[in-house]
Amino acid sequence: MLVLVTCGSRNEAARIAQGVVSKRLAACVNILSAPVDSVYRWKGKVEKAREFLLLIKTSRGRLVALRREVEKLHSYEVPEFLAVSVAAGSPRYLAWLADCLR
């Protein structure tokens, strides 16, 4: 699984990445260093924000625990947590990912 999470600061992104990898809820987290410009609707208004995007690699079996941990560590009232199924990958990378989550 590939999970997308946006964070309000680079420090928050790093803290979440470190937390989920150290608890074996993710094998790897990429933090996009350049902020992304987000436009979204929140409480009836269109908002804009600079955010940092996390690309989290995990397994379907770790998804619920990962979501709970992200929600616990995140500063947003409703953090983004979008999980995308991975259709395929290199066998060696997928084996490494599975080993990291054990």
Backbone bond lengths (Angstrom), bond angles and torsions (degrees), N, CA, C in turn:
res aa  C-N    CA-C-N  psi(-1)  N-CA   C-N-CA  omega(-1)  CA-C   N-CA-C  phi
1 M - - - 1.447 - - 1.526 108.82 -
2 L 1.312 114.86 146.35 1.459 122.20 172.96 1.516 106.49 -116.73
3 V 1.327 117.04 125.12 1.458 121.68 -177.07 1.522 108.75 -115.41
4 L 1.332 115.93 133.31 1.458 122.93 177.81 1.522 108.94 -104.08
5 V 1.330 115.75 129.63 1.463 122.07 178.11 1.525 107.06 -138.83
6 T 1.324 117.69 131.24 1.458 120.79 173.78 1.523 109.05 -103.22
7 C 1.344 114.74 147.59 1.463 121.65 -178.43 1.525 109.27 -130.62
8 G 1.315 115.73 153.37 1.459 121.29 -177.88 1.511 114.97 -78.22
9 S 1.332 117.57 -16.26 1.462 119.81 179.36 1.530 109.86 -148.27
10 R 1.318 114.44 160.25 1.470 120.26 177.42 1.531 110.04 -65.04
11 N 1.334 116.37 -38.11 1.466 119.92 179.45 1.521 111.42 -63.57
12 E 1.322 116.97 -42.29 1.464 119.95 178.28 1.528 110.05 -64.15
13 A 1.315 117.06 -42.72 1.463 121.03 178.35 1.528 110.71 -59.29
14 A 1.312 117.50 -44.76 1.467 121.80 -179.80 1.525 111.26 -65.38
15 R 1.327 116.77 -39.33 1.465 121.11 -179.78 1.524 111.15 -65.71
16 I 1.337 116.80 -42.65 1.464 120.76 178.43 1.526 110.02 -66.38
17 A 1.329 116.90 -44.82 1.477 120.69 179.51 1.521 110.65 -58.23
18 Q 1.309 116.91 -49.51 1.469 121.13 179.87 1.524 110.85 -60.38
19 G 1.317 117.09 -42.49 1.461 121.19 -178.04 1.515 113.47 -63.98
20 V 1.325 117.28 -46.42 1.468 119.19 -175.83 1.523 112.58 -74.70
21 V 1.338 117.64 -31.81 1.471 119.46 176.97 1.529 109.74 -72.53
22 S 1.332 117.08 -42.08 1.468 118.94 -178.53 1.526 111.80 -65.11
23 K 1.335 118.40 -27.79 1.468 121.43 177.84 1.530 112.63 -90.24
24 R 1.335 116.86 6.79 1.469 123.13 179.76 1.531 112.79 60.95
25 L 1.330 115.87 29.80 1.463 120.67 174.39 1.523 110.18 -89.74
26 A 1.321 116.39 -15.50 1.461 123.43 176.44 1.517 107.97 -142.65
27 A 1.318 115.87 146.20 1.463 120.48 176.41 1.523 110.71 -84.51
28 C 1.328 115.94 -32.51 1.459 121.65 -175.05 1.523 108.54 -157.23
29 V 1.316 115.94 143.74 1.469 121.39 173.84 1.518 107.42 -131.54
30 N 1.319 116.23 124.18 1.463 120.98 172.33 1.522 107.59 -95.23
31 I 1.333 115.57 133.03 1.459 121.47 174.94 1.516 106.78 -108.65
32 L 1.320 116.90 115.21 1.452 118.89 177.50 1.522 107.88 -69.88
33 S 1.331 116.69 116.86 1.465 122.19 -172.46 1.515 113.42 -66.44
34 A 1.314 117.03 -37.58 1.461 119.69 177.89 1.518 108.88 -82.35
35 P 1.323 117.32 133.15 1.466 117.92 179.53 1.530 111.26 -64.92
36 V 1.319 114.88 150.51 1.464 121.19 173.79 1.515 107.31 -100.52
37 D 1.324 117.19 145.04 1.462 121.90 175.75 1.515 107.71 -90.74
38 S 1.311 116.59 119.28 1.467 121.84 -178.55 1.520 109.77 -109.26
39 V 1.320 115.31 138.44 1.460 122.80 173.69 1.515 105.74 -123.29
40 Y 1.330 117.10 126.18 1.458 120.75 -173.57 1.535 110.33 -153.89
41 R 1.310 115.32 163.35 1.457 120.87 176.57 1.523 108.15 -98.06
42 W 1.341 116.51 130.15 1.461 121.48 179.69 1.518 108.97 -143.30
43 K 1.322 115.00 120.80 1.467 122.48 178.80 1.526 111.68 51.95
44 G 1.344 114.76 46.24 1.459 121.22 174.24 1.512 116.54 82.38
45 K 1.320 118.25 -0.76 1.461 121.02 -179.42 1.518 110.37 -122.62
46 V 1.326 116.15 150.76 1.461 121.07 173.08 1.524 107.32 -84.29
47 E 1.324 115.47 124.50 1.463 122.66 -176.59 1.526 109.95 -116.57
48 K 1.326 115.29 159.82 1.462 122.53 173.95 1.516 107.30 -130.11
49 A 1.326 115.64 143.59 1.462 119.89 178.19 1.517 110.42 -153.11
50 R 1.309 115.17 151.79 1.466 122.11 169.91 1.516 106.15 -94.66
51 E 1.331 115.87 125.89 1.450 120.28 -176.12 1.528 109.89 -133.88
52 F 1.317 115.13 164.98 1.462 122.56 175.77 1.520 107.68 -112.86
53 L 1.321 116.19 131.47 1.456 122.27 -174.58 1.521 110.90 -98.12
54 L 1.332 115.04 131.04 1.456 122.19 173.05 1.521 108.91 -101.66
55 L 1.316 116.73 134.84 1.461 123.56 170.62 1.526 105.63 -111.75
56 I 1.321 115.70 107.24 1.457 121.77 -172.37 1.519 109.36 -105.91
57 K 1.349 116.72 126.76 1.467 121.56 177.87 1.518 108.69 -101.30
58 T 1.330 116.10 123.41 1.449 121.55 -177.55 1.523 109.70 -149.04
59 S 1.325 116.52 -171.08 1.465 121.67 176.75 1.526 109.32 -115.54
60 R 1.298 115.45 162.13 1.470 120.48 177.75 1.530 110.56 -58.64
61 G 1.324 116.42 -37.70 1.454 121.02 -178.76 1.526 113.87 -66.54
62 R 1.320 117.66 -23.76 1.468 121.59 -179.83 1.536 112.86 -96.51
63 L 1.324 117.12 -2.06 1.461 121.27 -170.65 1.530 113.90 -61.24
64 V 1.305 118.43 -46.78 1.473 120.87 -177.30 1.524 110.19 -64.66
65 A 1.323 117.54 -46.14 1.463 120.81 179.11 1.529 110.86 -64.14
66 L 1.333 117.12 -38.54 1.462 121.21 177.32 1.518 110.34 -62.18
67 R 1.317 117.28 -46.43 1.472 120.43 179.64 1.526 110.74 -59.42
68 R 1.306 116.88 -44.57 1.471 120.22 179.35 1.525 111.62 -61.00
69 E 1.323 116.18 -41.96 1.469 120.00 -179.63 1.523 111.26 -67.60
70 V 1.331 117.03 -42.47 1.468 120.21 177.59 1.529 109.43 -60.90
71 E 1.315 117.56 -45.52 1.468 120.61 179.76 1.533 111.36 -62.75
72 K 1.323 117.39 -35.30 1.459 121.65 178.92 1.532 111.37 -68.30
73 L 1.340 116.67 -41.08 1.460 121.44 -175.15 1.527 113.89 -85.39
74 H 1.314 117.64 -17.78 1.461 122.56 -171.02 1.523 112.28 -83.75
75 S 1.321 116.19 146.00 1.465 120.79 -179.90 1.535 113.19 -85.44
76 Y 1.340 117.75 -17.92 1.463 120.13 -176.81 1.527 111.00 -74.67
77 E 1.314 115.60 147.37 1.462 121.26 174.74 1.526 110.55 -62.64
78 V 1.334 116.16 -40.07 1.468 122.52 177.94 1.530 107.74 -132.75
79 P 1.325 117.36 87.49 1.465 118.59 -179.51 1.528 111.92 -71.07
80 E 1.322 114.65 146.97 1.462 119.97 172.97 1.520 108.51 -66.52
81 F 1.330 115.98 134.28 1.463 122.01 174.47 1.515 105.96 -150.56
82 L 1.321 116.01 96.37 1.459 122.28 -178.58 1.517 108.98 -117.65
83 A 1.318 116.19 120.89 1.457 121.55 -179.29 1.526 109.70 -103.76
84 V 1.324 115.35 130.96 1.454 122.47 -179.09 1.529 107.88 -120.35
85 S 1.308 116.33 129.72 1.465 119.94 177.46 1.520 110.38 -70.22
86 V 1.321 115.32 141.33 1.461 121.53 176.24 1.525 107.31 -94.62
87 A 1.314 116.30 120.01 1.468 121.04 -177.19 1.523 111.91 -73.22
88 A 1.326 116.54 -34.86 1.463 120.29 -177.34 1.518 108.76 -161.52
89 G 1.321 114.73 164.36 1.459 121.54 177.11 1.513 108.54 -167.53
90 S 1.320 116.00 169.37 1.454 117.78 178.83 1.527 108.48 -67.63
91 P 1.317 117.28 137.52 1.467 120.39 -178.55 1.525 113.24 -55.72
92 R 1.323 118.17 -39.64 1.463 120.77 -179.54 1.520 111.51 -66.79
93 Y 1.337 117.24 -40.07 1.470 120.30 178.86 1.525 110.21 -67.19
94 L 1.325 117.36 -44.38 1.465 120.69 -179.82 1.530 111.47 -64.66
95 A 1.334 117.61 -35.20 1.463 121.08 176.07 1.531 110.23 -66.99
96 W 1.336 116.89 -42.26 1.463 120.62 176.57 1.515 110.68 -60.64
97 L 1.336 116.84 -44.64 1.459 121.45 179.63 1.529 110.51 -59.27
98 A 1.313 116.91 -47.93 1.470 120.77 179.48 1.529 111.03 -60.90
99 D 1.328 117.32 -40.81 1.453 120.95 -179.89 1.533 111.27 -64.11
100 C 1.327 117.10 -38.03 1.466 121.25 179.98 1.522 112.30 -66.18
101 L 1.314 116.66 -26.48 1.461 120.48 -175.91 1.531 112.74 -90.86
102 R 1.329 117.35 -0.37 1.476 120.83 179.81 1.495 110.82 -80.25
